[in-house]
């Protein structure tokens, strides 16, 4: 009899243990899915690959710390090869197949132009980590956001510093005509801000241009030199700007250079250390501050190990931006009453959007973050000067209209 | 159908039209590497008509096709003096010229692009793509197609038997350009945003690739090629960073084993026979 009782108790215990185990498994198998669209192949593969490593690091950090509200975090990352059509299709897949709550990306403004309308149609938040072409999120309210600052706002702070620090009275323009952001910076934003600050633009009517991928810009730089400017405005991303700066050095045109956020990279500093560079940034790898320094210390070894890129690779501004975007989504899931149940998916996505739209003072890597009515980030930015192989902060600015909120 | 596959099928439909625009020109033995240029003109023109002048989409597409057809004929005349690789180079130059034009054409946004179009449904895209494919299939069974093939096989002989080779070649250019314009108009209204970079050299190559891969001797080859070019990179996502390399390897493999493309007349006949036998 005793034996039977013991056996019965044992069976009960085992059943209870199994039930407990099952509920634990159930909790563990619950997932919070955040989507990401990054260009791991194609022209911006470097940024896409470092973005991927950054997101995998964040996913591990969150899951090691117990997940999101007890559920496991899964970041579904898709490569769009920087092609707008693939970015839009990736978003559709994230919404329909992966049941993502929100999406980080896409990276380029061209991809955003095509993907943001789809995000609006499917009612899911999409926040770009790099697009800075003026008005892209504004044209796609209310679901599109960008964790970047409009180049027009940044130039209003960088130009006065450039003028004062280098006694610049005149500038000449050169830009990558194939790239929309570069064209906007050089032909619209910079000429207007320079003129407003009393700096003469020597070739405003006939700015010098080249095309993405051009390896020889000697003719353009010769013309640039003949204008004899005090400073040079380069509208291009860093990989193209390197070609111009190298040619300037070769032709002895050692004049200070100013550009937009796409100039920021460590690679450009090595091209011609004697040419001072001024650019705006919301983050750079040698930035001071506890959060930023910890982020770099954690990410840098992983980038070297996993990205498949050269060993001098450093976390970029876009890695910081995408890290902040997904962290912001996770914060929203935790605090905005997101249930995570499949039947509540649409309501959860709306809660997430409302949370992001009203966000104020979210602790980012370079300071607090919020969003303005256009969907662009209100965050601190820094006018940095490239010298001796490193970027150094010279001016701190805030992207809000009244200068508050950063 | 999931929204994801709906998006992919929309891309297939647009690429099918682009591939058919190359196929029609290729039928006369002329290789055009500038059809993205015609697509670009069609996209900008149709968008201007629907956004600025508030035309309905169908009328805008027809007008864009007619205008591009006329431009195709104009481009076709100087192309008559060129053959083979020289013609390919000239058409490539035309495509780049169009792209550069729109890059500097500020009224349509320049490098900043143009938006404001209304999204077009998948059904409309396939109504056009299917309709044009059907028209090409009907054309393939006509006497006119035999004339096109005759010019392709031996232009001198075709001229000697009394065929107007100039009209055939220029006409094919015009028809191809018109199809490319429809592809452009639908592309603009599917993605609701266009910029000059959408109509670069890579796009022209994609059209030619769809024809070569799917089968350059039969119309439905363009459909097979378009399907593979859009779907394969998506299905190969499992190999992550290697997906484009895997896609390249697949292309080489197909061209090594089937130089004429996946679909050809014997295979089509066999498939048709099986169907009728069943």
HADDOCK unambig.tbl for C-alpha pairs under 7 A between the chains (distance, minus, plus):
assign (segid A and resid 40 and name CA) (segid B and resid 241 and name CA) 6.86 0.50 0.50
assign (segid A and resid 41 and name CA) (segid B and resid 241 and name CA) 7.00 0.50 0.50
assign (segid A and resid 89 and name CA) (segid B and resid 4 and name CA) 5.76 0.50 0.50
assign (segid A and resid 89 and name CA) (segid B and resid 7 and name CA) 5.90 0.50 0.50
assign (segid A and resid 89 and name CA) (segid B and resid 8 and name CA) 6.73 0.50 0.50
assign (segid A and resid 92 and name CA) (segid B and resid 3 and name CA) 5.79 0.50 0.50
assign (segid A and resid 92 and name CA) (segid B and resid 4 and name CA) 4.65 0.50 0.50
assign (segid A and resid 93 and name CA) (segid B and resid 4 and name CA) 4.89 0.50 0.50
assign (segid A and resid 96 and name CA) (segid B and resid 2 and name CA) 6.47 0.50 0.50
assign (segid A and resid 96 and name CA) (segid B and resid 3 and name CA) 6.50 0.50 0.50
assign (segid A and resid 96 and name CA) (segid B and resid 4 and name CA) 6.75 0.50 0.50
assign (segid A and resid 113 and name CA) (segid B and resid 193 and name CA) 6.46 0.50 0.50
assign (segid A and resid 114 and name CA) (segid B and resid 191 and name CA) 5.56 0.50 0.50
assign (segid A and resid 114 and name CA) (segid B and resid 192 and name CA) 6.77 0.50 0.50
assign (segid A and resid 114 and name CA) (segid B and resid 193 and name CA) 6.05 0.50 0.50
assign (segid A and resid 178 and name CA) (segid B and resid 111 and name CA) 6.52 0.50 0.50
assign (segid A and resid 179 and name CA) (segid B and resid 111 and name CA) 6.62 0.50 0.50
assign (segid A and resid 180 and name CA) (segid B and resid 111 and name CA) 4.94 0.50 0.50
assign (segid A and resid 180 and name CA) (segid B and resid 112 and name CA) 5.04 0.50 0.50
